[in-house]
Amino acid sequence: MSSLQDNNSRAGARDESDRSKMYKNAGKAEDNRRRRTECSVEIRKQKRGDATMKRRNLIIDEYDTGDESQTESVEQKANWSLKEVLECLTNNPSMPQLQIAFESLRRQLSKDKNPPIEEVIRLNLVEAMVRGLSVQDKKVQFESAWGLTNVVSGTTEQTMHAVQKGCVLPLLELSVSKDLKLAEQAVWALANITGEGPQFRDAVLEQRGLEVILLLTQKVSDLKLEFVRTLAWWYSNLCRHKKTCPGVEVLRQIASGINILIQYDDDEVQRDCCWALTYLTDGPDDVMLAAHQAGVVKQVIKFLADMLPKKLTQCIVPAIRVLGNFTSGADELTQVIVDSGVLETHIHELMKTRTPSVLKEVTWLLSNIFAGTPAQITFFNMVFAVPDAAACIRWE
């Protein structure tokens, strides 16, 4: 670790210091962070097109109570107005009435355009849904979790209102329910909350959110595909907010969980895991070292190898970005990528690409290698013809 701390001072003493100042290890930590932030902003813009930080559940999918006649009866009546829902909830409702009320409320919040979130807040129905999470009836719990999912897909203020009403802890408890449909809906709501910002992420982590997500990760083989995809997206939101770090040990455990989940055989799951790692490794060297110790580099390279024949840019870009983050760190972290064999195989192949977003990542990664130790520069010159690399940079 001491060698990591001494990295900048060694870089400043290199013979080719003028060249190095353009890149990573010349004592220009602030410039390095700025460059990484600029690239990360672009990545987040790319990401926003295919998987935003928050998602509303608009699918009209009913909860199966197991009682066909009861389900049909509830479905026929679950069209109450918000005022009718409020009137029911304040007049000692029966369980069937509770089911109708909460389904009606969820349906209102699932409107494609202009869901009445503010009206729901004004009528204190968010607090009612939070209480509904603890009602000993799976349908009521499910409808409450779904309704809250859509509330916390709204503005920061709307999300804060739900959190202040105490939704986080009961959602975490439901996320480990044996009823997997209910558990998935709770995880969806938690992912929305986590994606809102650092204080929301921390609110989830402080109430054993890390324990819950790691527990679910250990049992992915028992979960349906959509549940696993939601879990991967939750990881991505956990890692997004870099302004305040939850701590190296927490990030180490998150990296270990991602390292398990990224091995799940689904492109979307692996892609979201890779995006999570782009955020997680875009930080201090000790965080990148923790991620490396969790084994993520090997899995990211495997993912990249799998995606290259498919030419899936939205998957290739985050994979290269993770590797590039490592090369932007200390020399020892750069060496991890050099020793992995990815440069002379997949990265060498990607130098031929004409996809701008991919080429940008490849060029940045290679420029960091070329700003490394004398041994790393020698390796670079052995693997890559400098004119070819220069042509790659000119195209970019």
C-alpha positions, 0 to 999 in steps of 0.5 A: 500500500505504501507504494500506492501512496508514493505513486505521484512522487515517483511519476513526477521524477520521470525523465519524460515528465512533460509527456506525463503531465498530459496523462495520469501519474504526474502529481496532477491529481485534481486534473486526473479527477476532472478528466475522469469526471468528464468521461463519467458524465458522458457515460451517465448520459449514455446510460440514461438512454437504456436504464435510468436511475428511477423506474415506475412500474406501469404494468397492470399485473395483479397479485394472485391471492390464490382465491380465484373468486376473491381476486375476480371480485377485487378486480371488478371493484378496484377503481375507487377515487382517492377520496373513496380510498381515504374514506374507506381507510378511515372507517375500520375497513375489512381485509377485502376492503383494504385490498380494494383500497390499496389496489385502487390507490396503486392503479391511480399511481400507475397512470402513464401520464400525470400520476396524482402523487402530490394529491396522494401526499396531501391526503396522507395516503403515502403514510397509509401505504407505509402502514400497509407494508406491515398488514398481514396480507400479501396482496395489501403488502404488494399493492402498497409496495407497488404504489410506493415504488411509483411515489419514489420514482417521482421528484426528490421531495416526493421521495423524501416524503416517503422516506420520512414516513418510514418506508425504508425499513419495512421495504427491506423486510419485505425484500427478503420475503419468501413471496418472491413477487412481493420481494421483487417489488420491494427491491424495485422501490428500494432501488428507486430510493437509492438512486435519488442521491447519497443521503437516500443511499445512506438511509438504505444502507443504515437500515441494513440495506447492504446485508439485504442485497448481499443476502439476495445476491447469494440466492440468485439461482432461486430468483426469476430473471426480472428479479435478478435484473432489478437486483443488478440495477439496485447495485448500479444505483448504490454505486452511482453517487460518488460525491460522498463515499459510504466507506471503503469497507462498504464498497469492498462488500458491494464489489464482492456482491457485484462480482457474484452477480456479474457471472449471472448468464444474462446480458442485461444483468451483466451490463448493469453490474458493469455500469455499477463497477464503472461508478465504483472504480471511478474513485480513490486507489484504495477503492479500486484495490478493493474491487480488484481483490474482489475479483472484478477485473477477471469477470469484466474481461470475460464479459467484454470477451462475450460482448465483442462478437455481439457488437453490443456497444452499450455493454462494451463501453462500460467494460472498457471504462472499468479497465480504463479506471484501473489504468488511471490509478497507481502504477500497481493498478495499471499493472493489473490490467497489463498482466491480465492479457486484455491489452494484446487481445481484446483492446488490440482488436478494439483499436480497429473500431470506428464506433466513437464511444468505444474508441473514446474509451480505448484511446483513454485507456491506452493513453494511461498505459503510455503514461505508466512506468518505463516497463509499462511503456516498453510493453505498450511499444511491444504490443501496439505499433505507435503509428497505429495507436496515433491513428486511433487517437487522431480518429477519436 
